[in-house]
Amino acid sequence: MPFTAHVTIGGDIGHFHPNVDAGALGTTTHTDFRLLAELVRRMKDGGVYLNIGSAVVLPEVFLKCVTLVRNLGHELKDITTANF
């Protein structure tokens, strides 16, 4: 079961620690975005997306993945989503 984490830099108190490597945070979250976009691409013939625990960021990230996949010419259909 794939798992991704999408950091909103500046959205957590830990991001203000002097030892935080913002470049590493950005690189890691970008890698996870690309992974999620690939998983969305594989949903071309249907699939289920469960968002657990994020009311704002993850629904938007998922929509951006759907937009990216469609803009690259891949068809998506019969997708079911649920937000918890």
LOGU-746124 format. One record per residue: residue number from 1; residue in one letter; x, y, z of N, C-alpha, C in turn. Coordinates in steps of 0.05 Angstrom, whole numbers. Layout:
LOGU-746124
+-----+------+--------+--------+--------+--------+--------+--------+--------+--------+--------+
:  nr : rest :   n_c1 :   n_c2 :   n_c3 :  ca_c1 :  ca_c2 :  ca_c3 :   c_c1 :   c_c2 :   c_c3 :
+-----+------+--------+--------+--------+--------+--------+--------+--------+--------+--------+
: NUM :    A :      X :      Y :      Z :      X :      Y :      Z :      X :      Y :      Z :
...
+-----+------+--------+--------+--------+--------+--------+--------+--------+--------+--------+
end
This chain:
LOGU-746124
+-----+------+--------+--------+--------+--------+--------+--------+--------+--------+--------+
:  nr : rest :   n_c1 :   n_c2 :   n_c3 :  ca_c1 :  ca_c2 :  ca_c3 :   c_c1 :   c_c2 :   c_c3 :
+-----+------+--------+--------+--------+--------+--------+--------+--------+--------+--------+
:   1 :    M :     17 :    -23 :      0 :      0 :      0 :      0 :     18 :     25 :      0 :
:   2 :    P :     18 :     40 :    -21 :     35 :     64 :    -22 :     26 :     85 :     -2 :
:   3 :    F :     46 :    100 :      7 :     41 :    122 :     26 :     58 :    145 :     17 :
:   4 :    T :     46 :    169 :     16 :     61 :    193 :     10 :     56 :    214 :     31 :
:   5 :    A :     75 :    232 :     34 :     72 :    255 :     53 :     78 :    280 :     37 :
:   6 :    H :     61 :    300 :     40 :     64 :    325 :     25 :     66 :    348 :     45 :
:   7 :    V :     91 :    358 :     47 :     97 :    379 :     67 :     89 :    406 :     56 :
:   8 :    T :     76 :    421 :     73 :     70 :    449 :     68 :     91 :    465 :     85 :
:   9 :    I :    113 :    472 :     71 :    135 :    485 :     85 :    126 :    510 :     99 :
:  10 :    G :    132 :    512 :    125 :    123 :    535 :    141 :     97 :    529 :    155 :
:  11 :    G :     85 :    506 :    149 :     60 :    499 :    161 :     62 :    483 :    188 :
:  12 :    D :     87 :    478 :    196 :     91 :    463 :    221 :    113 :    477 :    237 :
:  13 :    I :    110 :    478 :    263 :    130 :    492 :    280 :    158 :    480 :    277 :
:  14 :    G :    160 :    455 :    270 :    186 :    443 :    267 :    202 :    454 :    243 :
:  15 :    H :    188 :    467 :    224 :    202 :    478 :    201 :    218 :    503 :    208 :
:  16 :    F :    214 :    513 :    233 :    229 :    537 :    241 :    254 :    531 :    257 :
:  17 :    H :    259 :    505 :    261 :    283 :    497 :    276 :    308 :    504 :    259 :
:  18 :    P :    329 :    514 :    272 :    353 :    523 :    257 :    366 :    500 :    241 :
:  19 :    N :    362 :    475 :    248 :    375 :    453 :    234 :    358 :    441 :    212 :
:  20 :    V :    335 :    452 :    207 :    318 :    441 :    186 :    331 :    447 :    159 :
:  21 :    D :    331 :    426 :    142 :    341 :    429 :    115 :    317 :    432 :     96 :
:  22 :    A :    310 :    457 :     90 :    287 :    462 :     73 :    290 :    450 :     45 :
:  23 :    G :    314 :    448 :     35 :    318 :    436 :      9 :    311 :    406 :     10 :
:  24 :    A :    318 :    393 :     32 :    312 :    364 :     34 :    281 :    361 :     37 :
:  25 :    L :    268 :    379 :     52 :    239 :    377 :     54 :    226 :    380 :     27 :
:  26 :    G :    235 :    400 :     12 :    224 :    405 :    -15 :    229 :    382 :    -34 :
:  27 :    T :    253 :    372 :    -33 :    260 :    349 :    -51 :    243 :    325 :    -45 :
:  28 :    T :    241 :    319 :    -19 :    225 :    296 :    -11 :    196 :    298 :    -18 :
:  29 :    T :    184 :    321 :    -13 :    156 :    325 :    -19 :    151 :    325 :    -50 :
:  30 :    H :    171 :    335 :    -65 :    169 :    333 :    -94 :    170 :    305 :   -104 :
:  31 :    T :    187 :    289 :    -92 :    189 :    260 :    -99 :    162 :    246 :    -93 :
:  32 :    D :    151 :    253 :    -70 :    125 :    240 :    -63 :    103 :    250 :    -81 :
:  33 :    F :    104 :    275 :    -91 :     84 :    284 :   -110 :     86 :    268 :   -136 :
:  34 :    R :    110 :    264 :   -145 :    114 :    249 :   -170 :    104 :    220 :   -167 :
:  35 :    L :    109 :    208 :   -143 :    100 :    181 :   -138 :     69 :    181 :   -138 :
:  36 :    L :     56 :    200 :   -125 :     27 :    201 :   -125 :     16 :    205 :   -153 :
:  37 :    A :     29 :    222 :   -168 :     20 :    227 :   -196 :     22 :    201 :   -212 :
:  38 :    E :     43 :    185 :   -208 :     45 :    160 :   -223 :     23 :    141 :   -214 :
:  39 :    L :     17 :    140 :   -188 :     -5 :    123 :   -179 :    -31 :    131 :   -190 :
:  40 :    V :    -36 :    158 :   -192 :    -61 :    168 :   -204 :    -61 :    160 :   -234 :
:  41 :    R :    -39 :    162 :   -248 :    -38 :    154 :   -276 :    -46 :    125 :   -280 :
:  42 :    R :    -38 :    108 :   -261 :    -45 :     80 :   -263 :    -75 :     74 :   -258 :
:  43 :    M :    -90 :     95 :   -249 :   -118 :     92 :   -243 :   -134 :     96 :   -269 :
:  44 :    K :   -122 :     95 :   -292 :   -135 :    101 :   -317 :   -161 :     86 :   -322 :
:  45 :    D :   -162 :     61 :   -312 :   -186 :     45 :   -316 :   -202 :     42 :   -290 :
:  46 :    G :   -198 :     60 :   -272 :   -213 :     60 :   -247 :   -196 :     55 :   -223 :
:  47 :    G :   -205 :     64 :   -200 :   -190 :     61 :   -176 :   -203 :     76 :   -153 :
:  48 :    V :   -191 :     73 :   -130 :   -201 :     86 :   -105 :   -178 :    102 :    -93 :
:  49 :    Y :   -185 :    126 :    -85 :   -166 :    144 :    -71 :   -178 :    150 :    -44 :
:  50 :    L :   -164 :    144 :    -22 :   -172 :    150 :      5 :   -154 :    172 :     16 :
:  51 :    N :   -166 :    194 :     24 :   -152 :    215 :     38 :   -159 :    214 :     67 :
:  52 :    I :   -139 :    209 :     83 :   -144 :    205 :    112 :   -128 :    226 :    127 :
:  53 :    G :   -142 :    245 :    140 :   -130 :    264 :    158 :   -123 :    291 :    147 :
:  54 :    S :   -129 :    297 :    123 :   -123 :    324 :    112 :   -147 :    336 :     99 :
:  55 :    A :   -156 :    358 :    109 :   -180 :    370 :     98 :   -174 :    390 :     76 :
:  56 :    V :   -149 :    400 :     74 :   -142 :    421 :     55 :   -120 :    413 :     36 :
:  57 :    V :    -97 :    405 :     47 :    -73 :    401 :     30 :    -76 :    377 :     12 :
:  58 :    L :    -82 :    354 :     22 :    -83 :    330 :      6 :   -105 :    330 :    -16 :
:  59 :    P :   -129 :    340 :    -10 :   -148 :    341 :    -32 :   -137 :    358 :    -55 :
:  60 :    E :   -123 :    380 :    -49 :   -112 :    397 :    -70 :    -89 :    383 :    -84 :
:  61 :    V :    -72 :    369 :    -70 :    -50 :    355 :    -82 :    -61 :    333 :   -101 :
:  62 :    F :    -81 :    319 :    -92 :    -93 :    299 :   -109 :   -104 :    311 :   -135 :
:  63 :    L :   -118 :    334 :   -132 :   -129 :    347 :   -156 :   -107 :    356 :   -175 :
:  64 :    K :    -85 :    365 :   -164 :    -62 :    373 :   -181 :    -51 :    349 :   -195 :
:  65 :    C :    -50 :    326 :   -182 :    -41 :    301 :   -196 :    -60 :    294 :   -218 :
:  66 :    V :    -86 :    295 :   -213 :   -105 :    289 :   -234 :   -101 :    308 :   -258 :
:  67 :    T :    -98 :    334 :   -252 :    -94 :    353 :   -273 :    -68 :    347 :   -289 :
:  68 :    L :    -47 :    341 :   -275 :    -21 :    335 :   -288 :    -25 :    310 :   -307 :
:  69 :    V :    -37 :    290 :   -296 :    -40 :    265 :   -312 :    -57 :    270 :   -336 :
:  70 :    R :    -79 :    284 :   -334 :    -96 :    290 :   -357 :    -82 :    309 :   -377 :
:  71 :    N :    -67 :    328 :   -367 :    -52 :    346 :   -385 :    -31 :    332 :   -400 :
:  72 :    L :    -21 :    310 :   -390 :     -1 :    294 :   -404 :    -14 :    274 :   -423 :
:  73 :    G :    -41 :    275 :   -426 :    -55 :    260 :   -446 :    -65 :    233 :   -436 :
:  74 :    H :    -65 :    228 :   -411 :    -75 :    202 :   -400 :   -104 :    206 :   -392 :
:  75 :    E :   -121 :    187 :   -400 :   -149 :    188 :   -393 :   -153 :    175 :   -365 :
:  76 :    L :   -170 :    187 :   -349 :   -178 :    176 :   -323 :   -208 :    173 :   -323 :
:  77 :    K :   -217 :    150 :   -313 :   -246 :    146 :   -311 :   -252 :    126 :   -288 :
:  78 :    D :   -276 :    128 :   -278 :   -285 :    109 :   -257 :   -268 :    110 :   -232 :
:  79 :    I :   -261 :    135 :   -224 :   -246 :    138 :   -199 :   -265 :    145 :   -177 :
:  80 :    T :   -261 :    132 :   -154 :   -277 :    137 :   -130 :   -258 :    149 :   -109 :
:  81 :    T :   -267 :    171 :    -97 :   -250 :    184 :    -76 :   -266 :    187 :    -51 :
:  82 :    A :   -252 :    187 :    -29 :   -265 :    191 :     -3 :   -246 :    206 :     15 :
:  83 :    N :   -257 :    226 :     29 :   -242 :    242 :     48 :   -251 :    236 :     77 :
:  84 :    F :   -232 :    229 :     94 :   -238 :    222 :    122 :   -223 :    242 :    140 :
+-----+------+--------+--------+--------+--------+--------+--------+--------+--------+--------+
end
